Amino acid sequence: MQPELQPARSAYQAQTSAQEIAVQQQRVLRNTYLLLALTMVPTVIGAFIGMRAGGVIFAYPVASSLIMIAVVIGLQFAIVANRNSGLGVVLLLAMTGLLGWWLGPLLAVALSLKNGPQLIGLAAGGTAGVMLVMAVIATTVRKDFSFMGRFLFVGMIVLLLALIANLFLQIPALALTISALVVVVFSLFLLHDLSRIVNGGETNYIIATTGVYLSLFNIFANLLQLLMALTGERD
């Protein structure tokens, strides 16, 4: 009788394991969305501060940009190192507040335009639309898009180098091209990260939230810059 029971026992264990994995995936996805919503609080607070006290960014754009890039990269490493503790959440919220402060001057410039509020609304709506589309694809197609990770990482490094170079070159056409490519690359990064969460490739909600937040931040900021450059109306 024992050999006959073995297949049934194995099938039961496989079913139980699959259910546990599904529960874990749902928990990671739920916690990611909850923490993502929480990151909006320091982002908004930082943005308001940046709108009123972001003069240093305009006064020293190259130096402040390089320092900001270095600090954000350092915070990402710190978040990864503390991903299994509450300190990881604190570091993530600190990074989102800092990025909000960095975004503040851009929002101030947008609001100085005649149609600035509409452009900010369009950028926010476009970012939300990208998020919705990528979430639907990740949850309905159920395809593993992790194969894109290496190519997207290389693309991000190339764009980062181009961005740093253009801080010195100040070529408007190159800036627009970089912004357009950033929107594309980070939209695909968003799909990559959401797919990993849905398919169980990412089991840590702090890391998952960090990736999704950075994608949304870059999409919104660069989409807003494109809208300002192409459709901004000055008084």
N, C-alpha and C positions, 0 to 999 in steps of 0.2 A: 504493500500500500504506500510505503514511503516514496518510491520513485514516482508514483502517480500523483502524489500531493505536491511534489516539487514544482512542476510548471504552474499550478494554481497559486502556490506561495510566491513564486517569482513574479507572476502577473499582478498579484495584490501589492507586492512591494513596489513594483514599477508604477502602479496607479497611485499609490500613496506618495511616492517621490515626486511624481508629476504634479499632484495636487499641492504639495508643499512648495514646489518651485513656482507654481502659479500664484499662490498666496504671497510669496516673497516678492514676486514681480509687481503685484498690485500694491503691496506695502511700499516698495521703493518708489513707484510711480506716484502714489498718493502723497508720500512725504516730500517728494521732489516738488510737486505742485504747491504744497503748503509752504515749504521753505522759500520757493520762488516768489510766492505772494508776499511773504515776510520781507524779502530783499527789497521790495518796492518802497518800504518805509524809509530806510536810510538813503536810498537812491533819491527819493523826492526831497528829503531834508537836505541832503548834500547839494542837490540841484538848486534849491532856494538860496543856500549859502553861496554857492558858486556864482549865481546870477548877481549877487550884491557885493561879493568880495573876490572876484576872479581876475582882478586887474593884473596880478602877477603873471598870469598866463599870457595876456596880451603884451605885457612889457617884455617878457623873456620867453617867447613862444618855443624856440628851439630847445633851450635848456630845460624848461618846464616839461616839454613833451618827452624828452629823453629820460628825465627823472621819473615822470609818471609811468612810462613803459617799464623801467627797471623796477619800480616799486610794485606795480601790478604783477609782474612776473615773479618777483620775490614772494608776494602774498599767495600766489597760486601754489608755489612749492611748499609754503608753510601750511596751506590748507590741506594739501595732499598728505603731508607728514602728520597732521592731526585730524585726519578724516574720520577716525573712530572715537573722537571725544567731543565734548561740548566746545572746546577751544576752536575746533574746526568751524563750527557755526559762527562763533564770535569773529573769527578772522574773515569768513565769507561776508558777514554783514559789514565789517570794517572796509573791505574791498569795495562793496557796492556803494557805501557812503562816499568813499573817495572817488569812485567813478561818477557818481552823481554830481559831486563838486566839480569834476572835470567837465561834465556835460553842461553845467550851469552857464558859462560864458557863451556857448553855442546857442543855447536857448535864448539868452539875452539878445544876441545878434538877430536871431529869427524873429523875436518879438518886436524888434525895431523896424521890421519890414511892414509894409502896409497890409499884406496878407499873411503875416507871420503866424498868428494863431491857427489859421486854416492849414498852413504848411505843417505845423507841429501835429495837428490833428490827423492830417493825411499820413505823415510818417508813422504816427502811433497806430493808425488803422492798418497801414500797410504791414507793419511789423506783426500786429495781431493776426492779420490775414496769412502771413507766411507761417506763423506758429500753428495756426489752425490747419492749414494745408499739410504741413509736414507731420503734424500729429495724426491726422487722418490717414496719411500714407503709411506711417509707421505702425498704426494699430490695425489697419485693414489689410494691407498687403502682407504683413508679417514676414517680409523678406529681411534677411540679415544684411544691413548696409555697412557693417564694420569694415568691409574690404576697402571702403573709401577713405578710411582714416589716414593711411600713410600719404596718399595723394593730397588730401586736404591739408595735412600738416605741412607738407612741402610748399603748397600754394600759399599757406598762411605766412611761412617764413619769407617767401619771395615778396609778398605784399608788404610785410613789415620792413624789409630792407628797402623796398621802393618808397615806402612812406618816410622812412628816416632820410633817404636821399633827397626826397622832395622838400623836406624841411629846410634844406640848404638851397636847392635849386629854385623852389617857388614857381613851378610851372603849372598854371591853372588847368590846362588840358590833361596833364598827368594826374593832377589831384582828382579830377572828375573820373578819370579812368580807374584810378585806385579805388575810389568810393564805390563805383559800379561793381568792380570785381569783388570788393569786400562783401557787398550785399549778397552776391552769388555764392561765394565761398562759405560764408557763415550761414546762409540758408541751408546749404548742403551739410554743414557741420551740425546744424540743428536736427536735420533728418537723421544723421549718423548717431547723435547722442540719444535721441528719442527711440530710435530703433534698438539701440543697445539696452535701454531700460526695459522696453516692451519684451524683448527676446531674452532677457536675463543676463546679458553681457555685462551690465553694470549693476552691482548690488549695493553700492554705497550712495545714499541719497544726497550726501553733502557734495561728493564729486559730481554726481549727476546734475545737481542744481547749479554748481559752478559752471559747468559746460554750457548748459541751456541759457543761463543768465548772460554769459559773455557773448554768446551768439546773438541773443536778442538785443543786447546793448549795442553791439557793432552794427547790426542791421538797422536799428533805429537811428543811430548817430549818422551813419553814412547815407541813409535814405533821406534824412533831413537835409544834409549838406547838398545832395543832388537836387532836391526840390528847391532849395534856396538859390542855388546857382542857375537853375534852368527856368524857374517860374517866379522867383522872388520879385516883389514890386516895392521899389523904394518911393518914399514920399517926395 
